[in-house]
Amino acid sequence: MSIDRHSQAARVFYRLVRDFSQSVQPWEQAIYHDVAPDERWDITLTARKVYGDAGEFLTIMAAAGMETVDQPLEQQRLVLPTADRLRAFKRRAGFESRADHRDRNGATWRSD
C-alpha cells in the first residue's frame, strides 16, 4: 500500500469500513465472510477470497478491528462492504489500495 498525498486517507477509509461493519442493518447489502483457520496469519488470503484482490487487506483489518497486520485474524464472521460500497468509501476517504488505480501516489479511480 502506498502513501497517499492526503496522509489521513487510509485512516478515514479504515474508520468508514469499521463503522459500516459494526452498524450494518440486516436489510442492507453486505458481504458476510466466515474466517477460516488458514486465514489466521494471512489477511491477504481473506482479501483474495472476498474481493479477488490481496491489496484489499486494509478492508479486512478494518472489518475485523485489527490494529496491525501482525495480529492474528480470529475466526469470526466478518461483515464487509460490497464492491460498490467499497469504491464509494475509497472515494469519500481519498484512498486507493490498487496500484493500477493510482497516479503519482494519488487515487485516480479508473473503472475496472
N, C-alpha and C positions, 0 to 999 in steps of 0.2 A: 504494500500500500504506500503510495507516495504522499508527500505533504502537499496539501492544497495551499493556494495563495491565502485563503482565509483559514488560518490555523485552527480555528474553533469548529470548522465544518464537521470533522469526524465526531467531535463531542456532541454537537447538535444532532447529527444523524443517529448516534447511539441512543440519545435520550428519546428521540421520536420513536425508534423501534421499541425501546424498552417500555415506554408509556403505552404504546399500542398493545404489546404483548401482555401487559398487566391489566388492560382495561377493555379489551375487545369484547363485544357483546355477541351472544350466540347467533344472532341473525346477520352479523357482519361477515363478509368473506375473509377468510384467513386460511393459512396452511397449518395443519396440525401434524407435527412430526414426533414420533416416539424415538428417542435417542437409543441407539443400540450399543451394546458393550464395546464393539470395535471402534466406536466414535469417541470414546472417553478421552483419549490423548491426541486426537486429530480432528479439530473442529473444521478443518478444510474438507474432510471427508463428509461431514454433515452438510456443509455448504454445497458440495458437489451433488449429494443425494437430493437436496431440496431444490436448489436453483440451477444445477448443472454447471456451476462456476465456483471453484475453490476460493476465488477472490472475495466472495461474499461472507468470509469468516467473521467480519465485524457484526454483521446482522445476527449471526448465530450467537456470538458473545453477548450482544445486547439482549436478545430474547431470553437467554439463559441467566442473565445477570452477572456474567463473568467480568472480573476487573482486569485480568491479564490473560494472555494466550497460554501461559504456563499452567493455568489452573485446569484441573480435570473437568470435563463436561459430564455432569451427573446424569444418570438415567432418569429421564423425565419426559413429559410431553411438552414440546415447545410450541408456542403459538407464534407464527411468523406471518409477516405481511405477504400478500400476493405479489407477483412480479410488478403489476401496475402500481400498487400502493408503494412498493419499494422504490420504484422510479420517482414517484411523487415525493417521497421522503427525501430522496437524494437531491432533487431539485430545490426543495424547500431549505435544506441544510447547506446547499452549495458543495456537496460532497460527491465524489465518484470513485468507486473501487476498481473499476475496469480500466486497464491501461489504454485500451483501444477507444475509450470514450473520454480521453484526456488530451489536452494540448498545452504544452508548457506548464505542467503541473496544475492545470485548472480543468474543471469539468466542461465538456462540450455537449454531452447527452445526444450523441448521434443516435438515430434509430437503429435497432438491432437488425 
